[in-house]
Amino acid sequence: MSFTVAAAAYDRFMGRYSAPLAPVFADFARVDGGRVLDVGCGPGALTTELVARAGAEAVTAVDPSEPFVAAVRERLPGVDVHRAAAEALPFDDASFDAALAQLVVHFMPDPVAGLREMARVTRGDGTVAACVWDHAGGTGPLGLFWTAARELDPRVEDESDLPGAAEGHLLALFEEAGLRDVEGALLHVEVEHSSFDEWWDPFTLGVGPAGAYVAGLDAAAQARLRDRCRALLPKEPFRLAAAAWAARGSPRD
């Protein structure tokens, strides 16, 4: 799935969760230097964290979305940024010490092919790592939104069936891609929201499956969904916890 929305819209919608997730994920991937590749970098939440750990000159980022590529180039001068899909990375074999994909695998057209490409461009004893929100378990940051949507429309197609979004599935994808010594974890973050409107308004920006769903509703249906979400949320201000499945492995013996 390609995101063609403005970087600022993505920042308001998912960036508020992906930014605090980035250091937790980088810790899980054991990134503390070396040449690092950020696959599906978006507007640069994880890229920013990798620059802080390895330096801009050691970080490369790719994304299929031109607005996101442009944003990372502007925000993080010195990072080598390319427009490319995970399934066709424009790099030589064993070019990196680590390749990471934060909140990307579930949107890859072919997740196994994407992970194999990440393994190809990573040195044999390096690290390939990825994480995906726990959409199937309902503990991702959009869990409450999709709960409200299903209550109003039981036929709604949420994100629970996306690749890697259920317990054990990301590990299975890593193993199918041929990675070895695969390990998994459930990563946790908490985000504070100052008001209901601050939480809700980004859902109207058309970002990702949730934004597309809201955009497809008429005004009355949007209002019903908004009211149901408000009823399910705590009194403002409130904090929301979110969890993501993570996996890491090495390309080969």
Steps between C-alpha positions, in 0.01 A plus 500: 500500500639839400440809709468807281380735773704797617769426757336739748174304481681174572686664788172606660336161447763230556812701578374567851533125563787404268736761647495357855506148358823568305748490793330193647523324164860610440592360842333169408697496173820572697597796284796683648694600189607356167331547164123486543213485250150626582253322269166677457629804685183710470568862602794386711400402855734201515756666270537781754573250776753314283679826421528571872661159552716455191540844339335627183783381277443139614122499444317419176121519463253386236127547448268465198319825585647809335361742764666295774832478314497877450420556868788284625745668264395838636484401865817291516773641276784255454279190497508309170130483406356302207154449358467122487282209607614245755470224240757667271769670709756685284808383693773240466504183705624533858507881486372557856560385853129519576174546309189610690135535401275679749123468441557398137483122452119493516484746208756323279335349189718191558630492859717190455665649192555826687664321794716296263620821339580645841699184575679519165634850561605420861831331580478140610547561872300823496144561614169517319216630719139604456200593711124522439226629728298231678191567290368144538524512878345846513784653699640715220434876507200462268332226700236722658418663166440164331299374799266796462479451124409130537233581757332728247569281197582131568602460135785749526839374381755608758878439504500180705562273200800693368831310482688490829218656703419185700706323764762277340433606142795737467731225627354263241563751223863536612547124494334469159739768373794281607622701797675309779507534879164675486384659826187692583365742757201720574603866513306755706453877485266752663380826346320784678214679324401846619142476376260284307523729196879475501458120486213494247584770244793310340259218408338745257823559304468191279812322626515119478207257518338681795514836325366347180213346695403833656525674162256247355229575756233764452477785750239328716697175520818691581318677782372171642848350491649809658243495781552127563878549523449785744282277718764226508793725587593614852439854616749741345790537529572130468784261428477212254725196510593325176686179423684376192625156406871499416735245346872491429732252334821463302523437126708179502764289673 
